[in-house]
Amino acid sequence: MADVLKGAREVFLKFGFEGASVDAIAEEAKVSKATLYAHFPSKDKLFLSVLQAECDSLSMEICRPLSSQNDARSVLEELSQRMIGLVMDDDYIRLLRVCIGAASVLPEAGEIYMGSGPTRAIRTVAQILERLHEAKSQNVQDIQGAASQFIHLSIAGVIMPRLLAVDQPVDASEHSKRAADAFLRIYAGRNNL
């Protein structure tokens, strides 16, 4: 089954959901169509399985423990750099493009992406912000809303050029500093950051 998922991943990322054929997937996976259908009864199910596996894998980058735990600025900058790194990853962008293309004919794709991507990221960032709030490094009342704002601050100006294949240089370190600065200005800590 791992070979099927790996082959399907390559074909879907190259041709998109609608452009990918079961024949091409079977050929890339080096399995027969019968073997492919024995594991996945339809191209839709196979795509959703690939999408779930990719989202789970990519979200691990955001969920890894942070180097710094106490200094709010360091925590936010590191977290922001991880998000920028994810957006700068070619496979992530290809996956997002494919998911956007598939969502109109396969709405479950959007639901999987949102649940395993942005929603999971917001939950992870919210846990980090909660710890900073408890340590009095930040004054955040609406943790979920603040987490969403921080993610947007981190990827604003980066994700759209990437999605549209506009070559725009990004200094991840500088961008993450600006995102952390803006966030800290909004949610000034009680211990003065």
N, C-alpha and C positions, 0 to 999 in steps of 0.2 A: 504494500500500500504506500510506503514511503516513496518508492520509485514513481508511482502514479502521481502523487502530490507534487513531487519535484518536477516531473515532466510537465504537468498541467500548469504549474507556476510559471515555468519558462514560456510556454505557449500563450497563456493569458497575458503575461506582462508584455510580450512582444506584439500580439495581435489584438488584444482587447477581448472582452467577453464575446461580443458578437462575431468578431473575426476569427476566433479560435474554433477549430473543428475538432471533433472527437478523433478523427483519423490522425490529425497532426499531434494531438496529445498522446495517443497510443504509440505513435512512432517515436516521439521524444522520450516517452517513458520506457520504450522498448518492451511493451506488453501488447497482447492482442486486445482488440475491442471487447471481446467477450470477458477477458480478465478485468478490463477497466469497468465494464458495466456490472460485473459481479460485486465490485466494491462501491461503485457509485451509479445508481440507476439512471442518472441524467447528467447532462452537462451543467445544468443549474446547480444540482447538489454538489458536484465536483468543484465548481467555482466557489460556492459558499464555503466549502471545506478549506480550499486554498486561501480564501480571504480571511477566514477565522485564524488559520495557522499563521499567516503573515502578520495580521494585526497583533496577535499574541506575542509573536517574536519581536516585532518592532516596539511594542509597548514596554518590553523588558528594559530598554534603555532608559526610559523615564523612571521606572520603578527601582532601579539599582540604588543601594544605599549611597548617600552623599558623603563626600570627603569631610565637609564641615557640617557640624550639627547645630552650633550655637550662634555664630555670627550671621545675622539675617542677610546682610549684603552678600557675603560669600555664598550662602545657601542659595539665594535667589539667582546670583550670577551663574553658579554651576548648573542649576536647574534650567535656566534660560538657555545656556550653551548647549545642553543636551537636546532641548526642543529644536533649536536652530540646526544642530547637527542632523537631527532626524529629517527635518525639512530639506536639508541639503543633500540627503541620501537619494541617489537616483532611483533605487528600487522603491523607496517610499513614494516618490512622486509618480512613478509609473503605476504603482498600486492604486494610488488615489485617483489618478486619471481613469484607470480601468473601472474602478468602483463607481465613479461619477457617471461614466458611460453606461454601466450596467444597471444603475439604480432605476432608470426609467422603465426598463422591461423586467427587472428583478428587484422590487423594492426591499426585499430581505437583505440585499447587499448593503444598502444604506444603513439599515438597522444594525447589521453586524459591525460595520465600520464605526458607526457612532458609539455603540456599546463597548466595543473592544479598543477603540482609539480615543476620541475626545472625552467620552464619559469616564473612562478609566483614568485618563490623564488628569481630569478635573478632580477626581476622587483622590488620586495620589498627591497632587499639589495641595489639595485642601487639608490632607493629613499633615503635610509639612507646615502649612500656614497655621494650623491649629497649634502645633508644637511651638512655633515662634510666638504666637499670641499668648500662650500659657507662660512662656518665658519672658513675657512683657517686652519682646522685641518689636512687636507690631500691635496695632489696635485694630483688629479686624472683627467686625460683628457678623457680617454675612460671609462666612468662610467659602461656601460654594461659589458665590458670585465673585468674590475676590480671586479665587483660583482660576475661574474662567477669564477674568480680566488679565491676570498675569500671563496666562497662556497667549492671549491675543497680543499683549504688549511684546511678548517674546518673538512671535512669528510675523507680526505686522510688518509689511514692507519686504518680507522674505518669501512668503509662500506664493503669492500671486505671480511674481516674475518666474518662479520655478515652475508653477503649473503651466504658464504660458510660454515656457522655453525662451524667456527673455534673459540674455546673458547680462547679469548684473552682479558685480562683485559684492561679497558680503564679508565684513569683518565680524566674525561671530563674537569675539571678545568685546569689541566696542559696542556692538548691538546689544549684547546681554547686559553690559554695564548701563546703557541707556534704559533698558527695560526695567532693571532693578531700581535705578534712580527714580524713574517715574512711579513705580509701584510704591516705593518707600515714601515718596512725597505724598501720595494719596493716603497711605495708611501709616502715618508717622507713629512710631513706637512710643511707648510710655517711658522707655529708657533712652530716648533720644538717639536716633541713628545718625 
